[in-house]
Amino acid sequence: MQKSQFEEAATPVVIPPAGAHRVGRHRMPAPPHALRGRAAVLAVAAGAAVTAASAGSAMSDTSTHSAEAGDIALLANGEPAPATSAPGAPSTSAPATPSAPAPVVVPAAADGSSTDDISSTMLYAGTEINAQREIAEEQARRPKVVIPAIGAFTSPYAMRWGVMHSGIDIANVNGTPILAATDGVVVDAGPAQGYGNWVRIMSDDGTMTVYGHMETVDVQKGQRVYAGQKIAGMGNLGFSTGTHLHFEVLVNDGQQHVDPVIWLAEHGLDVLAGSVASAFGS
């Protein structure tokens, strides 16, 4: 016997016995009301923060969003929101301070000079200071007194032919360099009776040194010279019996002759060795 289409499609229905309970599918319990409120608060606050950051809103707008989020949180917890001021009312809170550090601004020089100009000026000043220091150190090392010429010691400070020979003589070839014995200022330079040519130098301590019979003169009146500086060339001019240097020393502002040998010895220089080998002593 052939079944009808209704019989083939029918599905048997199982009827549970009496007293049996229907077992349903398990469902997650709904979250409590307070938890739903907190979740809403977090969502609103996060959205407000993202919106403020992306739009670069001012701190005042951020403060407004924070206040709104706080109100929502209070409402979610069942607490009343604080009263707000009317629109347009002046704010009594201090303005927010941006958290980003302020840029460092280098002030320009008062005269408008650039940083490069200031650096160059400081470098030049430092170079000048170093140069002056080197000069001062060199001056400190330089001798204060020297023997005025290299050559043979030929005549002392003494009476000669009934006349006082008020200096010493050092002989050498024509043109031998004659040196300033001390630092000082040239008071005379050129022709002089009996000396042929002479040079007179007044030192800072009031000692005058005199140089005579020179062939050439390399300095002029008023010039500042230093011990060891060449001032002339040896010669045989004036009352002279041969090429030599006549050298005198006068102390007390150039008023009193003294023996140049003793004066040089007081400064550690020996001119009595028979032959002066060095103007700076042995």
RODO-2510 file (C-alpha; in nm, 4 decimals, decimal comma):
residues 282
     n   res          X          Y          Z
     1     m     0,0000     0,0000     0,0000
     2     q     0,1508     0,3295    -0,1076
     3     k     0,1916     0,6081     0,1527
     4     s     0,0602     0,9514     0,0801
     5     q     0,2845     1,2557     0,0763
     6     f     0,1334     1,3723     0,3987
     7     e     0,2274     1,0567     0,5713
     8     e     0,5870     1,0743     0,4482
     9     a     0,6310     1,4345     0,5582
    10     a     0,4802     1,3924     0,8990
    11     t     0,7216     1,3959     1,1875
    12     p     0,6435     1,2008     1,4989
    13     v     0,5785     1,4096     1,8037
    14     v     0,6981     1,2821     2,1372
    15     i     0,4708     1,3737     2,4221
    16     p     0,6535     1,3780     2,7523
    17     p     0,4998     1,1886     3,0352
    18     a     0,2984     1,3684     3,2914
    19     g     0,4954     1,5378     3,5653
    20     a     0,8084     1,5811     3,3549
    21     h     0,9659     1,9317     3,3376
    22     r     1,0784     2,0833     3,0137
    23     v     1,4486     2,1527     3,0113
    24     g     1,5381     2,4709     2,8180
    25     r     1,8680     2,6068     2,6937
    26     h     2,0912     2,7879     2,9447
    27     r     2,1129     3,1673     2,9025
    28     m     2,3617     3,4148     3,0590
    29     p     2,1956     3,6120     3,3332
    30     a     2,1438     3,9787     3,2546
    31     p     2,4056     4,2107     3,4099
    32     p     2,2857     4,4096     3,7053
    33     h     2,1647     4,7617     3,6496
    34     a     2,4728     4,9235     3,8136
    35     l     2,7161     4,7327     3,5905
    36     r     2,5253     4,8380     3,2792
    37     g     2,5494     5,1975     3,3969
    38     r     2,9260     5,1773     3,4524
    39     a     2,9799     5,0265     3,1080
    40     a     2,7854     5,3097     2,9559
    41     v     2,9971     5,5577     3,1473
    42     l     3,3233     5,4011     3,0238
    43     a     3,1993     5,4045     2,6659
    44     v     3,0958     5,7681     2,6838
    45     a     3,4216     5,8756     2,8511
    46     a     3,6384     5,6849     2,6027
    47     g     3,4513     5,8354     2,3119
    48     a     3,4919     6,1830     2,4525
    49     a     3,8680     6,1355     2,5030
    50     v     3,9235     6,0023     2,1506
    51     t     3,7205     6,2838     2,0000
    52     a     3,9142     6,5476     2,1943
    53     a     4,2542     6,4028     2,0991
    54     s     4,1797     6,3653     1,7282
    55     a     4,0231     6,7076     1,6890
    56     g     4,2884     6,8899     1,8957
    57     s     4,0197     7,0475     2,1096
    58     a     4,1075     7,3012     2,3764
    59     m     4,1521     7,2046     2,7374
    60     s     3,8245     7,3754     2,8236
    61     d     3,6345     7,1393     2,5888
    62     t     3,8128     6,8424     2,7452
    63     s     3,7110     6,9659     3,0887
    64     t     3,3479     6,9854     2,9699
    65     h     3,3545     6,6250     2,8438
    66     s     3,5128     6,5107     3,1691
    67     a     3,2405     6,6851     3,3660
    68     e     2,9696     6,5227     3,1534
    69     a     3,1299     6,1826     3,2012
    70     g     3,1401     6,2416     3,5749
    71     d     2,7703     6,3322     3,5761
    72     i     2,6866     6,0148     3,3905
    73     a     2,8920     5,8127     3,6380
    74     l     2,7072     5,9688     3,9305
    75     l     2,3706     5,9014     3,7707
    76     a     2,4702     5,5428     3,7037
    77     n     2,5538     5,4959     4,0703
    78     g     2,2270     5,6494     4,1751
    79     e     2,3818     5,9747     4,2987
    80     p     2,2464     6,3163     4,1946
    81     a     2,4567     6,5213     3,9576
    82     p     2,5888     6,8547     4,0900
    83     a     2,4148     7,1712     3,9816
    84     t     2,5754     7,3447     3,6869
    85     s     2,5957     7,7131     3,6203
    86     a     2,3765     7,8787     3,3690
    87     p     2,4993     7,9047     3,0131
    88     g     2,7145     8,2071     2,9598
    89     a     2,8054     8,2472     3,3279
    90     p     3,1697     8,3288     3,3918
    91     s     3,3873     8,0392     3,4996
    92     t     3,5465     8,0546     3,8442
    93     s     3,8009     7,7802     3,7809
    94     a     4,1614     7,8542     3,6832
    95     p     4,2433     7,8040     3,3139
    96     a     4,4055     7,4725     3,2324
    97     t     4,7790     7,4698     3,1701
    98     p     4,8958     7,2758     2,8611
    99     s     5,1083     6,9760     2,9476
   100     a     5,3453     7,0206     2,6523
   101     p     5,6731     7,2034     2,7430
   102     a     5,7102     7,5551     2,6154
   103     p     5,9744     7,6040     2,3438
   104     v     6,3093     7,7479     2,4552
   105     v     6,3647     8,0887     2,2990
   106     v     6,7229     8,2189     2,2764
   107     p     6,7127     8,5977     2,3171
   108     a     6,8797     8,8018     2,0496
   109     a     7,1686     9,0290     2,1370
   110     a     7,0741     9,3801     2,2405
   111     d     7,2587     9,5281     1,9427
   112     g     7,1002     9,2881     1,6965
   113     s     7,4104     9,0736     1,6541
   114     s     7,3588     8,7136     1,5504
   115     t     7,4781     8,4137     1,7473
   116     d     7,7609     8,3662     1,4956
   117     d     7,8745     8,7257     1,5479
   118     i     7,8750     8,6806     1,9254
   119     s     8,0711     8,3552     1,8949
   120     s     8,3242     8,5218     1,6661
   121     t     8,3634     8,8108     1,9080
   122     m     8,4171     8,5745     2,2011
   123     l     8,6687     8,3711     1,9992
   124     y     8,8584     8,6872     1,9031
   125     a     8,8605     8,8054     2,2657
   126     g     8,9916     8,4681     2,3803
   127     t     9,2646     8,4773     2,1161
   128     e     9,3669     8,8265     2,2255
   129     i     9,3828     8,7192     2,5900
   130     n     9,6012     8,4207     2,5009
   131     a     9,8313     8,6398     2,2905
   132     q     9,8691     8,8919     2,5727
   133     r     9,9402     8,6118     2,8178
   134     e    10,2121     8,4706     2,5903
   135     i    10,3692     8,8157     2,5551
   136     a    10,3645     8,8630     2,9325
   137     e    10,5250     8,5223     2,9866
   138     e    10,7916     8,5984     2,7262
   139     q    10,8645     8,9333     2,8886
   140     a    10,8973     8,7619     3,2261
   141     r    11,1524     8,5152     3,0845
   142     r    11,3487     8,7841     2,9005
   143     p    11,6629     8,9129     3,0796
   144     k    11,6421     9,2605     3,2283
   145     v    12,0122     9,3433     3,1809
   146     v    12,2590     9,2257     2,9140
   147     i    12,6227     9,2956     2,8207
   148     p    12,5978     9,5551     2,5411
   149     a    12,8387     9,3930     2,2937
   150     i    13,0448     9,0821     2,2254
   151     g    13,4207     9,1354     2,1997
   152     a    13,7458     9,1848     2,3908
   153     f    13,7500     9,3844     2,7144
   154     t    14,0221     9,6443     2,6438
   155     s    13,9863     9,9324     2,8910
   156     p    13,8421     9,9629     3,2458
   157     y    13,6565    10,2345     3,4323
   158     a    13,9570    10,4315     3,5723
   159     m    14,1877    10,7288     3,5347
   160     r    14,3717    10,7284     3,2027
   161     w    14,6304    10,9847     3,0896
   162     g    14,5253    11,2066     3,3730
   163     v    14,1604    11,2022     3,2748
   164     m    13,8834    10,9882     3,4162
   165     h    13,7771    10,7217     3,1731
   166     s    13,4170    10,7040     3,2893
   167     g    13,3260    10,3839     3,1102
   168     i    13,4614    10,0551     2,9738
   169     d    13,5681     9,9597     2,6226
   170     i    13,4779     9,6394     2,4355
   171     a    13,6587     9,5946     2,1019
   172     n    13,5455     9,4005     1,7964
   173     v    13,5138     9,4384     1,4197
   174     n    13,3319     9,7232     1,2514
   175     g    12,9536     9,6755     1,2498
   176     t    12,9406     9,4359     1,5462
   177     p    12,5880     9,4622     1,6919
   178     i    12,5516     9,6890     1,9944
   179     l    12,2623     9,5973     2,2216
   180     a    12,0534     9,7942     2,4683
   181     a    12,1742     9,6904     2,8146
   182     t    11,8322     9,7575     2,9727
   183     d    11,4730     9,8350     2,8871
   184     g    11,4136    10,2052     2,8514
   185     v    11,3493    10,5084     2,6350
   186     v    11,6040    10,6590     2,3966
   187     v    11,6850    11,0164     2,5069
   188     d    11,9559    11,0820     2,2472
   189     a    12,0590    10,9107     1,9235
   190     g    12,3063    11,0595     1,6761
   191     p    12,6228    11,2752     1,6590
   192     a    12,7876    11,3903     1,9842
   193     q    13,1153    11,5682     2,0640
   194     g    13,3981    11,3196     2,1297
   195     y    13,1694    11,0176     2,0853
   196     g    13,1295    11,0369     1,7100
   197     n    12,7771    10,8917     1,7349
   198     w    12,6146    10,8034     2,0613
   199     v    12,2928    10,6594     2,2061
   200     r    12,1655    10,7324     2,5551
   201     i    11,8895    10,5222     2,7120
   202     m    11,7013    10,6011     3,0338
   203     s    11,5640    10,2907     3,2053
   204     d    11,2516    10,2772     3,4185
   205     d    11,4527    10,2670     3,7434
   206     g    11,6426    10,5878     3,6631
   207     t    11,9611    10,4207     3,5337
   208     m    12,1059    10,5740     3,2181
   209     t    12,3338    10,3788     2,9826
   210     v    12,5563    10,5490     2,7231
   211     y    12,6997    10,3941     2,4031
   212     g    12,9682    10,5718     2,1944
   213     h    13,1787    10,5649     1,8741
   214     m    12,9141    10,3782     1,6676
   215     e    12,9335    10,3505     1,2910
   216     t    12,5567    10,3185     1,2540
   217     v    12,2578    10,4072     1,4717
   218     d    11,9368    10,2007     1,4490
   219     v    11,7091    10,3857     1,6935
   220     q    11,5750    10,7369     1,7373
   221     k    11,4954    10,9730     2,0206
   222     g    11,1794    10,8840     2,2115
   223     q    11,1799    10,5215     2,1016
   224     r    11,1079    10,2465     2,3543
   225     v    11,3720     9,9713     2,3495
   226     y    11,4254     9,6452     2,5355
   227     a    11,7279     9,4738     2,6856
   228     g    11,9076     9,2779     2,4143
   229     q    11,7608     9,4815     2,1274
   230     k    12,0110     9,5937     1,8600
   231     i    12,0450     9,9711     1,8709
   232     a    12,3620    10,0382     1,6655
   233     g    12,6665     9,8982     1,4872
   234     m    13,0183     9,9200     1,6373
   235     g    13,2542    10,1796     1,4841
   236     n    13,5618    10,4004     1,5269
   237     l    13,4166    10,7514     1,5182
   238     g    13,5025    11,0440     1,7488
   239     f    13,7977    11,0342     1,9873
   240     s    13,8809    10,6688     1,9273
   241     t    14,1957    10,4611     1,8760
   242     g    14,0235    10,1631     1,7159
   243     t    13,6881    10,0003     1,6536
   244     h    13,5206     9,9471     1,9870
   245     l    13,2202    10,0290     2,2050
   246     h    13,2569    10,2833     2,4823
   247     f    12,9944    10,1982     2,7466
   248     e    12,8946    10,4094     3,0496
   249     v    12,6433    10,3630     3,3345
   250     l    12,4947    10,6540     3,5340
   251     v    12,2548    10,6050     3,8283
   252     n    12,0304    10,8456     4,0224
   253     d    11,8415    10,9594     3,7132
   254     g    12,1587    10,9742     3,5063
   255     q    12,3489    11,2019     3,7447
   256     q    12,6200    10,9744     3,8874
   257     h    12,8730    10,7571     3,7029
   258     v    12,9409    10,4071     3,8356
   259     d    13,1776    10,1326     3,7229
   260     p    12,9958     9,9351     3,4502
   261     v    13,1890     9,6193     3,5496
   262     i    13,0491     9,6316     3,9034
   263     w    12,7023     9,7255     3,7818
   264     l    12,6947     9,4320     3,5386
   265     a    12,8254     9,1979     3,8097
   266     e    12,5380     9,3038     4,0362
   267     h    12,3074     9,1677     3,7656
   268     g    12,4986     8,8409     3,7321
   269     l    12,7050     8,9345     3,4256
   270     d    13,0870     8,9026     3,4044
   271     v    13,2668     9,1253     3,1556
   272     l    13,6219     9,0657     3,2885
   273     a    13,6857     8,7268     3,1300
   274     g    13,9295     8,8817     2,8799
   275     s    13,6857     8,8175     2,5962
   276     v    13,3107     8,8720     2,6142
   277     a    13,1684     8,5644     2,4435
   278     s    12,8012     8,6362     2,5091
   279     a    12,6010     8,9482     2,5775
   280     f    12,3883     8,7426     2,8179
   281     g    12,6812     8,6253     3,0298
   282     s    12,8451     8,2851     3,0642
***
